[in-house]
Amino acid sequence: MPHTKKTAPTPEKKAPAYSHGILGKFLHLAGAQWIRDGLHTVFLIYLARQSTSDYGEFMVAFGLASIILFLGEFGLNQPLVASLSKKFTHKGDILAQYTLLKGGILTAGWLGVLIFVLWQGYTPGLTNLVLVISAGVGLEALASSFFVAIRVEGRQDLEARIRAVAAILGYGWGLTLLVAGAAPHYIALFKLIENGVNLAGGIWMALSNTGFEGLTLKRKSLARTWATAKSGAIFVLMALAAILYNKANVYFLQGQGGPTKVAQYSATWELVDGMAILVSNLLLRSVLYPLFVRLWKTDKKEFTRLASDCVRWLAGVSIPVMFVLYVESDRIIGAIYGGAYADAMWMQKYLVFTILCAFIHNLAAYLMMSQGKERLLLFIYVGGLAVNLVLCATLIPADPLLGACLAMVITKAVVGLASTLYCHFRMGIIDMRALAPVGLALAVGGALYVVLGLTGVRELAEIAALVPFLFLVRRWRAEIKARQAQAG
């Protein structure tokens, strides 16, 4: 690739993580993601305040649609990164293969969702909603293939522009019809609009800004497509296991408590999981994973150093985020969703513990994939799914809301522990000396929170608890600047 040839290998090995352009690429994608998430949040909040039942049904639909999306994106985007990162590859040929495979997977997934909703006996309205949302969300997986081609070239800024425009157009439709009181399945067309724009924009940008010359699938390429399918099957299975253990409790909850219970759980899970998605999708998958793939082949020392740094960064960021969501759960849920979501307030105090598990596990998962350890990761995910199904079947019938929370927290902890321990024993990514400042900030912040909590001024205690982490961030920024000065 032209961009790779221009990059001098020696400075790349010596430079700190931020010299890889990580921050700039992340901020481009984060800007577009914040626009989309902001509109998505406004949409869901307005819907939730209008009707808890409609909100619950939309969340069931999004949950099923996310299975299709995850199969197409996570299942094939990871090997696509590795394929496009190789020298002397024909990008159009590779993209054609993966587009064909994704089309087949998405069609099969959509039919699977149809069979599932008929088996569950969903109402005609919910069935229509699920099918429309699933089709719209599925298009995002096709669009992501062309975004991957752009990312490999380091042009995350182009992807960000497309995603921002698509979100504005799609959610503009959805919000307009929601305010107008249109039927849910008409409102749900906003996903088809958003991801149709993403697909068209992704193809256009890939054609004009990368070595991609078109989807040229020749006879030899058709034969290679089957080989690609077999090699990608493990990623698809891994994606299926991962998304099922993340969503199974919602369908157990729907069966035990109906859409109103699903709405209570979803109100807090949207907030908690949104934090993990921001880091996993933007920083880890879109920025760091392509970098890890390249470094594992060219500079293993830098690979390990960057991985170790990521552990302390993710730990240092997750703890204050968890703390704020925990202590302010009543105010956050109340301000966003209103008093009808009182159960979501206490549920959030349980679910926040999944944030640290998700941050560190997602890092470990991408490290394992960059080393070709997909089979072991699949084993971990299948084990997590088995644990989750047992917990859901045992805990949710006894206490639907608490059972759904505990099933998720325990599953995330088990999966995160397994993947992180493997990476540590193989690469030594957990540096206790580097993590000591995080532990110190946690101890000091906790002490300040307890002591100042005796004053009865809640806000004072909460702000004081965060101060040590602000000093920690300042220290890390100083370290980064010092490394940049030394490298420059």
Secondary structure, DSSP 8 states (H G I E B T S, - for coil): -HHHHHS-HHHHHHS-GGGGTHHHHHHHHHHHHHHHHHHHHHHHHHHHHH-HHHHHHHHHHHHHHHHHHHHHHHHHHHHHHHHHTSTT--HHHHHHHHHHHHHHHHHHHHHHHHHHHHHHT--HHHHHHHHHHHHHHHHHHHHHHHHHHHHHTT-HHHHHHHHHHHHHHHHHHHHHHHHHT--HHHHTTHHHHHHHHHHHHHHHHHHHHSS-------HHHHHHHHHHHHHHHHHHHHHHHHHHHHHHHHHHHHHHHHHHHHHHHHHHHHHHHHHHHIIIIIIIIIIIHHHHHHHHHH-HHHHHHHHHHHHHHHHHHHHHHHHHHHHTHHHHHHHHH-GGGHHHHHHHHHHTHHHHHHHHHHHHHHHHHHTT-HHHHHHHHHHHHHHHHHHHHHHTTTSHHHHHHHHHHHHHHHHHHHHHHHHHHHH----HHHHHHHHHHHHHHHHHHHHHHTTT-HHHHHHHHHHHHHHHHHHHHHHHHHHHHHH-
